[in-house]
Amino acid sequence: MVPLSQETLFGLEDFTLLTARRKNVIRSPKQYGNSDEDALPYLQEGGWQLIHVPQEIQFQPNTDEPIHRWSPYVQGFSAGFVQRTLDRYRKDCPHPVVLDPFAGSGTVLVQAKLNRCPSVGIELNPLLHFIASVKVNSWHLSPEKWLRTTELILKTCAQPSPPRFAAPSFLKSETHFRIPVLRNLEKLKGAIDALEAATAESLALKNLALLAFASILIDCSNLKRSPCLGYCREKRVADEAPFQLFAQKCQQIAADLQRCQSQYASALNTPSIVVLGNSMSVQIPEKVDLIITSPPYMNGLDYVMNYKIEMGWLGFGQSHRELKGLKDQMVVCDNVSKGLVRQFSQTQRYTHPWIEQIKADIRASIEQRGTYRRQDMPEIVHKYFDDLYQVMRNVVRYLNKGGRFVLVVGDSLIADVYVPTDLILARIGEELGLTVERLEKARERRSGQIRSYGLRETILTLLR
Ligand SMILES: C[S@@+](CC[C@H](N)C(=O)[O-])C[C@H]1O[C@@H](n2cnc3c(N)ncnc32)[C@H](O)[C@@H]1O
């Protein structure tokens, strides 16, 4: 596509009528640019090479994969990528202990278990921690018992006055769902809550039912996640959808349990621990051989608000205040509270000349524009790297010598300033005593205001 000059663009639109934001997009010196070019000075200074290895690294293909498909979380990464990474190092270590310090919905942990590799995950969001734990700890359940449990749940819902859960009052449940759908969800959740959980097995069955319930909530709502949560006007959900979708999900889970027990029988007892905690400081029980992970992206998702529906319904968040408190502990995203960023400015933090230069450039660009989404963006950028520095420093302690730290991350363009996230993390890795073994560009991506600017997603491999 031939880039249009500013003059042509100004001619096409009445410039005086444009919003400040649109004017900034049209004026941006980064229009039609790409991050590979902007990364060159950093690559040169680091003495690294970025190689192009196009490959699938997103969650989408997982929607057909056993176990992975139990939870439809778009931010996870592809099981295929985790498999390729395990295969790459199989010769060095056939069954490495694997760690994912940003476990999310558990893609790394599930794939590690399928390969009989013990694993440890760390996750701060209690909903995602729950989902990942259920996904790795339910493989031994009898598919027949599971189906009997789900039939009991649906039968209970059909009773004249079934036990009923009340939709979370702090959420706008009545606008999130059509009222008849909402009432049926309340019955379904009430019936699951009524299941007994006196033994380890019955508790595991109940948890699996809660996971199935959580995984249908967005499909039953007037919302969609693409990947941020938002209203979807065209959607019209049938009254009976909760029961139908739940029954389908339960059948899918039963088929996967069956498959695990026949095809992956030798993996059933492979241990997988999911720790609920902050990767910046949490301790884990053992040393590991391979870290495979994908941190939150700098101008990416809010991993709390995006899951507020499931968190509210499963009791992992009882108020907006509680959710906000959790969000402020996570690796920073660009809608954290201003107070948190102010507080950060007064603390001792990790820094590097690249970070200082990027902050100064962002500050100057915001000043020139006169306005920006957040004036404290330079500090948010700084906090992002400080957070990731703390995570890397904490988990590298557990990495055995000769072990690899494989990170999938995207770079950013903020107020027309290029931020080479992958390369700054490579620098941090070196400062922590690791060697940059490979920097692979896996795909090009678009994000933020300047959609014509080509960003990338990189696989960074560090060797201890
Ligand atoms: C990109 S997602 C990881 C997705 C995961 N690879 C998967 O396949 O589902 C990043 C995850 O990091 C979690 N997270 C953010 N800050 C954290 C922290 N300080 N400690 C632990 N987990 C954190 C988020 O809740 C989110 O689930």
The ligand as a Gaussian input file, in Angstrom:
#p B3LYP/6-31G(d) Opt

LIG

0 1
 C       -0.336000     -12.905000      28.706000
 S       -1.175000     -13.550000      30.078000
 C       -0.558000     -15.183000      30.119000
 C       -1.438000     -16.125000      29.388000
 C       -0.981000     -17.558000      29.452000
 N        0.248000     -17.760000      28.721000
 C       -2.051000     -18.492000      28.905000
 O       -1.766000     -19.256000      28.002000
 O       -3.210000     -18.430000      29.369000
 C       -0.399000     -12.791000      31.443000
 C       -0.905000     -13.286000      32.799000
 O       -0.084000     -12.705000      33.804000
 C       -0.881000     -12.516000      34.979000
 N       -0.149000     -11.581000      35.837000
 C        0.004000     -10.231000      35.704000
 N        0.784000      -9.730000      36.668000
 C        1.174000     -10.779000      37.434000
 C        2.018000     -10.904000      38.567000
 N        2.619000      -9.828000      39.105000
 N        2.214000     -12.125000      39.097000
 C        1.630000     -13.216000      38.553000
 N        0.794000     -13.162000      37.472000
 C        0.577000     -11.959000      36.918000
 C       -2.197000     -12.029000      34.408000
 O       -3.258000     -12.240000      35.311000
 C       -2.324000     -12.886000      33.151000
 O       -3.049000     -14.046000      33.404000

